Structures are given as structure tokens and as C-alpha cells.
Amino acid sequence: APLGNIFPIHSESSAGDASLPLFTTYGPHRSESFGKPRVFIPVCPGTNCEYDSAAAFERAGASADVMVLRNESSQALAESIEEMAKRIARAQIIMFPGGFSAGDEPEGSGKFIATLFRSAALTEALEALLYKRDGLALGVCNGFQALIKLGLLPYGKIQPLKADSPTLTYNTIGRHLSRMVDTKVVSVMSPWFSNVKAGDIHTIAISHGEGRFVAAPEQIRELAAKGQIATQYVDLAGNATYDSMYNPNQSVMAVEGITSPDGRVLGKMAHTERYSASDVFENIAGNKLQPIFAAGVAYFK
């Protein structure tokens, strides 16, 4: 169906409705099952969400393999890359955690992780996981930025970026944002969303300085038509909007998360992993459990 005017004027004053049609076609299915899937979580200088991410996957039934990159010398870096490639080869899922890799390096955070994974050994290992072994990838916040910089989002392959490629850039407010937001699932084509319904709304924490998703109108139309826009920031009525009260970083079309064309790779800004159902956010209304980790694990059952 025609999407109509899905690219309203980018202005807080318009506070326009940026809602998309719900995309309900479920994507990839596995033809074989595993026992307890292994999740590889690389820790780069400046990332800080690896413990929450590992705990979230382990609560969902996975085995988390967390590895800290050693870069104090060129030899240590080379050895770390070799070891990471071996661990990815044993994993079914790779998770890029949030944080501030390389101190949110200038002109686009996530570049350090992206540069690391553009090394031949890690590129080969990552693409083998995704496309030879039917694996999954997830990136949250800084991890989402890395997936964008790699080209895995929205294209599905590690590739050079063009000047007009979709990106994540500075919040229009000009500073770091840390608060709760409501996000709506608008596409369930990805296995990461097999446990939710299109239209479900979750209340999740954000913490970023560069979380504003930017893409050209024709790119937004293509992503929406393919069901790659997974989640949007929404107001209290469940409408995606440019109102900064609900879309605080002013992402184009209120985009909070996107997937690769086949749904195997998911990137999102809000920290789904921070909710543990144990003394966290108890005074905040809303559904705070977004079961993407359980869905990722269930994909291998």
C-alpha cells in the first residue's frame, strides 16, 4: 500500500504524526535447532553495557561469552582479533553492547568498533555467522552506531558507506539524553520480534548523545516498505511523533530501531537490556519488558 507522506517536516513545532503502517510478515525461520545458544559479546575501550547485556541473554537461556579487546600494543591487538574470530566461529549470536567506544570518537560514534570489525578476519567471521550458520546480530546504542558504520544496517552486509547512507548523528538538543521513552513495534519481520505483536509499546531507558537517526526520504520509504523500520518513538496515544517530549533525539520518522533486509541484524538505541524485573524502574509506568533476548534465544530452539 502507498505510504503517503511518511516524511513530515523535521521540526519540533510541527509535532507531526510520523506513524507507519504495521508490518506483520514474520521473516527468517530456522530449519534446525540448537541446545543453549552461545552469544559472543566483544568489549571495546569505552563500552559499558556488557554486564547488563550478558545478564539479559543468560536470563533468556543463552550462554554469554564476553571478551575484552586488548589494544595496549599492536601484538596484543592482533592476538585479540584472532581470538575474537575464533569465538565468533563458536557462537550463534553476536551482541554489540552500548557505551562510548573510544570516548564517542569525533564525527560519529561507533567508528572504533566498525574499524575493528572491518579487519579481514572479523569481517569473515561475522558474515559466516550471519549467512553461513544462520546466526543473529544485535547492537544497542553504541552497538547500533557500530552496525550502521559497518553497513550491516540497513544493508545486511559489511560494505563501504556512501555520503548519503543512513546514519546516527548528534541529538538536536546538542547534549546527552538519559531518560525513559515509549517505543512501538511497527514490524515483526525479524526473529528478534517473534515474541511480540506489531503495535506493542514498551517503556525503555535511553542514554546517548548521538542517537538521531537520519536518512533521505526515499531511503525511509524503502526501509518502511520492506519492514526494516522495527520500532518508533511514540507519544502517550501510541502515535509516532517529532514532539521532543516523546522523540527526544528528533530521529527522522521517529525511528528507534531498524533491521537488515532479512531481519537477522537488529540495531536499536533504547537499552532493552537494562530492565531485569528486579527492583528496576518500579516507579515508572508502562511495559518495561521487551522480550527481544528471549526471542533471539528461542530462534535456536
C-alpha positions in Angstrom: 0.0 0.0 0.0 1.2 3.6 -0.7 2.9 5.0 2.4 1.8 8.6 1.6 3.5 11.4 3.3 5.8 9.5 5.6 8.4 12.2 5.8 6.8 15.2 7.6 8.7 18.5 8.1 11.5 17.8 10.6 10.5 20.3 13.2 9.7 20.1 16.8 7.0 22.8 16.4 5.0 20.6 13.9 5.0 17.7 16.4 3.6 15.8 13.4 2.3 12.2 13.5 5.0 10.1 11.9 3.2 6.7 12.3 3.9 3.9 9.9 1.6 1.1 8.7 2.3 -2.0 10.9 4.4 -4.7 9.1 3.4 -8.1 10.4 5.0 -10.6 8.0 7.5 -12.7 10.0 10.9 -13.2 8.5 13.5 -15.9 8.6 12.8 -19.3 10.2 15.4 -22.0 11.1 15.4 -25.5 9.8 17.4 -26.9 12.6 17.5 -26.5 16.4 20.3 -26.0 18.9 20.6 -26.5 22.7 21.8 -23.5 24.5 22.9 -20.8 22.0 26.2 -19.0 22.6 26.3 -15.2 22.5 29.6 -13.5 21.8 29.9 -10.0 23.3 33.0 -8.0 22.4 34.1 -5.4 24.8 35.9 -2.4 23.3 37.5 0.5 25.1 34.7 2.7 26.3 31.8 0.3 26.1 30.0 -0.2 29.4 26.8 -2.3 28.9 28.4 -5.7 28.5 27.4 -6.9 32.0 23.7 -6.0 31.6 23.7 -7.5 28.1 25.3 -10.7 29.2 22.8 -11.0 32.1 19.8 -10.3 29.8 20.8 -13.1 27.5 21.6 -15.5 30.3 18.2 -14.9 31.9 16.7 -15.8 28.5 18.6 -19.1 28.4 21.7 -18.3 26.4 25.4 -18.7 27.3 27.2 -15.4 27.2 30.9 -15.2 26.1 32.3 -11.8 27.0 35.7 -10.9 25.7 37.7 -7.7 26.4 39.7 -6.4 23.5 43.4 -5.9 24.4 44.9 -3.0 22.5 47.9 -1.9 24.6 50.2 -3.0 21.7 49.9 -3.9 18.1 50.7 -7.5 19.0 48.0 -7.6 21.7 45.5 -6.2 19.2 46.4 -8.7 16.6 46.1 -11.6 19.1 42.7 -10.2 20.3 41.4 -10.1 16.7 42.5 -13.7 16.2 40.9 -14.8 19.4 37.6 -12.9 18.6 37.4 -14.6 15.2 37.7 -18.0 16.9 35.0 -17.1 19.5 32.6 -15.8 16.8 33.1 -19.1 15.0 31.7 -20.9 18.1 28.7 -18.5 18.6 25.2 -18.4 17.2 24.6 -14.7 18.2 26.8 -11.6 18.4 25.8 -8.7 20.6 27.5 -5.3 20.3 26.8 -3.6 23.7 26.3 0.1 24.4 28.6 2.6 25.9 31.0 5.2 24.4 33.6 3.3 22.4 36.8 5.4 22.0 35.1 8.1 24.0 32.5 8.6 21.3 35.2 9.5 18.8 34.7 12.7 16.8 32.4 12.7 13.7 30.4 9.7 14.5 30.5 7.3 17.4 30.8 3.6 16.8 33.7 4.1 14.4 36.2 2.3 16.6 34.1 -0.9 16.7 33.3 -0.6 13.0 37.0 -0.2 12.1 37.9 -3.2 14.2 35.3 -5.4 12.5 36.4 -4.3 9.1 39.6 -6.3 9.6 39.6 -9.3 7.2 39.4 -11.9 10.0 36.5 -10.4 11.8 34.6 -9.5 8.7 34.8 -13.1 7.5 33.9 -14.5 10.9 30.9 -12.1 11.3 29.5 -12.8 7.8 30.0 -16.5 8.3 28.0 -16.4 11.5 25.1 -14.5 9.8 24.9 -16.1 6.4 26.6 -19.5 6.6 25.5 -20.5 10.0 22.1 -18.7 10.1 23.1 -16.6 13.1 21.8 -13.3 14.5 23.4 -10.0 15.4 22.2 -7.3 17.9 23.5 -3.8 18.6 22.2 -1.5 21.2 23.1 2.2 21.4 26.8 2.3 20.7 26.4 -1.1 19.2 23.7 0.2 16.9 26.1 3.0 15.8 28.7 0.4 15.0 26.3 -1.7 12.9 25.4 1.5 11.0 29.0 2.4 10.4 29.8 -1.2 9.2 27.0 -1.1 6.7 25.3 -4.2 8.2 22.4 -1.8 8.9 20.4 -1.2 6.8 22.1 -3.1 4.0 22.8 -6.5 5.6 26.5 -6.7 4.5 29.7 -5.1 5.6 30.4 -2.5 2.9 31.8 0.9 2.4 29.4 3.7 3.2 28.2 6.4 0.8 27.9 10.1 1.6 24.1 9.7 1.8 24.0 6.4 3.7 21.6 6.4 6.6 23.4 7.3 9.8 23.1 8.2 13.5 24.1 11.7 14.5 24.0 14.2 17.3 20.8 14.8 19.2 19.3 18.1 18.1 19.3 19.3 21.7 23.1 19.3 21.5 23.8 17.2 24.6 23.5 13.7 26.1 20.0 12.4 26.8 19.2 10.0 29.7 15.6 9.2 30.3 12.7 6.7 29.6 10.9 6.6 26.3 8.0 4.8 24.8 8.7 2.8 21.7 6.2 1.0 19.4 6.9 -2.2 17.5 5.9 -1.5 13.9 7.4 -4.5 12.2 7.8 -8.1 13.3 9.5 -9.4 10.2 12.7 -10.0 12.3 13.2 -13.1 14.5 14.1 -10.6 17.3 10.5 -9.6 17.4 8.9 -13.1 17.2 7.6 -12.8 20.9 5.7 -9.5 20.4 2.9 -8.2 18.2 3.0 -5.2 15.8 1.6 -2.3 17.8 3.1 -3.4 21.1 4.5 -0.5 23.2 7.5 -0.7 25.6 8.9 1.8 28.0 12.7 1.7 27.8 15.7 3.7 29.0 17.8 5.7 26.6 21.3 7.1 27.2 23.1 8.7 24.3 24.5 11.8 22.7 24.3 10.6 19.1 21.0 8.8 18.7 19.2 10.8 16.0 18.5 8.5 13.0 18.9 10.4 9.7 18.0 9.1 6.2 16.8 10.6 2.9 13.0 10.4 2.2 13.5 7.8 -0.5 15.5 5.7 1.9 12.9 5.9 4.6 10.2 4.9 2.1 12.3 1.9 1.1 13.0 0.8 4.7 9.4 1.2 5.6 8.1 -0.8 2.6 10.5 -3.7 3.4 9.5 -3.7 7.0 13.0 -2.7 8.2 11.9 0.0 10.4 11.3 -2.1 13.5 10.4 0.4 16.3 9.5 4.1 16.6 9.3 6.6 19.4 5.7 7.3 20.3 3.6 9.6 22.4 1.1 8.6 25.1 -1.5 7.8 22.5 0.8 5.4 20.7 1.5 7.8 17.8 5.0 8.2 16.4 5.9 11.9 16.5 8.5 14.6 16.2 7.5 16.1 19.6 10.7 16.2 21.6 8.8 15.2 24.7 8.5 11.7 23.2 11.1 11.7 20.4 13.9 13.4 22.3 16.7 13.0 19.8 14.4 14.0 16.9 15.0 10.9 14.8 13.6 11.1 11.3 10.3 9.3 11.2 10.7 8.7 14.9 12.9 5.7 14.1 14.3 4.0 17.2 15.4 0.7 15.7 15.9 -0.9 12.3 16.8 -4.3 10.9 18.7 -5.7 8.0 16.6 -6.8 4.9 16.4 -10.3 6.2 15.8 -9.3 9.8 18.8 -11.1 11.2 20.6 -7.9 12.3 18.8 -5.6 14.7 20.1 -2.2 15.9 18.2 0.0 18.4 19.0 3.0 20.6 17.0 2.2 23.7 18.6 0.0 26.3 16.3 -3.0 26.4 18.9 -4.9 28.4 18.7 -2.6 31.4 15.4 -4.0 32.7 15.8 -7.0 34.9 12.3 -7.2 36.5 14.1 -6.9 39.9 13.8 -3.5 41.7 14.4 -1.6 38.5 12.1 1.2 37.2 9.4 0.2 39.7 8.0 3.7 40.0 7.7 4.1 36.2 4.5 3.1 34.4 4.5 1.1 31.2 5.6 -2.3 29.9 9.3 -2.3 30.5 10.0 -5.9 29.4 10.8 -6.0 25.7 11.5 -9.7 25.1 14.0 -9.5 22.2 16.6 -11.5 24.1 14.1 -14.4 24.7 13.2 -14.2 21.0 16.8 -14.4 19.9 17.4 -17.4 22.1 14.1 -19.1 21.0 15.2 -18.8 17.4 17.8 -21.5 18.1 15.5 -23.9 20.0 
